[in-house]
Amino acid sequence: MHNNYLVINTNLCKACWKCILSCKKKVLGKVNLPFHKHVRFAHPDNCVGCYQCEKECEFGAIIKYSKKGDE
């Protein structure tokens, strides 16, 4: 999953929810089923590219998005 700023790798997400708590724009939300838990985009258009959620994620589940060919 990605928006203009971020990529979420749900396989790496450990559902600690620190990224959600760090986002002041409410971009991220939860998939919180008993055997299926990970972060998701709740409001991707709210993202301003502050990357605070990426900084909070110690598992590398959220990284900066870059289009191929961009530097």
DOKOL-390415 format. One line per 4 residues: number of its first residue (from 0); their letters; for each residue x, y, z of C-alpha. Coordinates in nm, 4 decimals. Example, Ala and Ser with C-alpha at 12.3 -4.5 7.8 and 13.67 -1.06 7.14 Angstrom:
# residues 2
0) AS) 1.2300:-0.4500:0.7800 | 1.3670:-0.1060:0.7140
***
This chain:
# residues 71
0) MHNN) 0.0000:0.0000:0.0000 | 0.1248:0.3505:-0.0698 | 0.0230:0.7128:-0.0999 | 0.2305:1.0006:-0.2406
4) YLVI) 0.4711:0.9917:0.0560 | 0.4690:0.6502:0.2235 | 0.4711:0.2768:0.1614 | 0.3293:0.0352:0.4182
8) NTNL) 0.4601:-0.3202:0.4205 | 0.1921:-0.4998:0.6216 | 0.4094:-0.8125:0.6464 | 0.6620:-0.6214:0.8583
12) CKAC) 0.4035:-0.4484:1.0802 | 0.3981:-0.5775:1.4397 | 0.0798:-0.3842:1.5326 | 0.2470:-0.1756:1.8032
16) WKCI) 0.0440:0.1268:1.6798 | 0.3216:0.3790:1.7596 | 0.2957:0.5140:1.4045 | -0.0762:0.5797:1.4454
20) LSCK) -0.0202:0.7666:1.7706 | 0.2558:0.9779:1.6135 | 0.0408:1.0974:1.3210 | -0.1325:1.4261:1.3951
24) KKVL) -0.3225:1.4162:1.0639 | -0.4962:1.0807:1.1343 | -0.3562:0.9302:0.8136 | -0.3137:0.5822:0.9584
28) GKVN) -0.5608:0.3360:1.1044 | -0.5761:-0.0245:1.2235 | -0.6725:-0.3607:1.0868 | -0.7300:-0.5184:1.4271
32) LPFH) -0.8833:-0.8602:1.3734 | -0.7956:-1.1471:1.6127 | -0.5414:-1.3095:1.3767 | -0.4826:-1.0257:1.1320
36) KHVR) -0.3354:-0.7046:1.2734 | -0.1472:-0.4314:1.0894 | -0.1475:-0.0606:1.0137 | -0.3384:0.0714:0.7117
40) FAHP) -0.4133:0.4020:0.5444 | -0.7329:0.5430:0.6940 | -0.7096:0.8907:0.5355 | -0.4151:0.8851:0.2902
44) DNCV) -0.4999:1.2253:0.1405 | -0.4356:1.3892:0.4806 | -0.0654:1.2977:0.4631 | 0.1720:1.5955:0.4358
48) GCYQ) 0.4958:1.3954:0.4234 | 0.6307:1.4736:0.7700 | 0.7516:1.1100:0.7994 | 0.6959:1.1020:1.1746
52) CEKE) 0.5302:0.7613:1.1417 | 0.8328:0.6282:0.9524 | 1.0605:0.7510:1.2313 | 0.8447:0.5766:1.4931
56) CEFG) 0.8378:0.2402:1.3142 | 1.1260:0.0328:1.4465 | 1.0274:-0.2630:1.2246 | 1.0657:-0.0898:0.8859
60) AIIK) 0.7008:-0.1395:0.7957 | 0.6625:0.2257:0.6892 | 0.9136:0.3781:0.4490 | 0.9348:0.6779:0.2189
64) YSKK) 0.7715:0.6262:-0.1192 | 0.9674:0.7125:-0.4289 | 0.8610:0.6551:-0.7846 | 1.1091:0.4684:-1.0009
68) GDE) 1.3329:0.7152:-1.1791 | 1.2862:0.9845:-0.9109 | 1.5794:1.0848:-0.6956
***
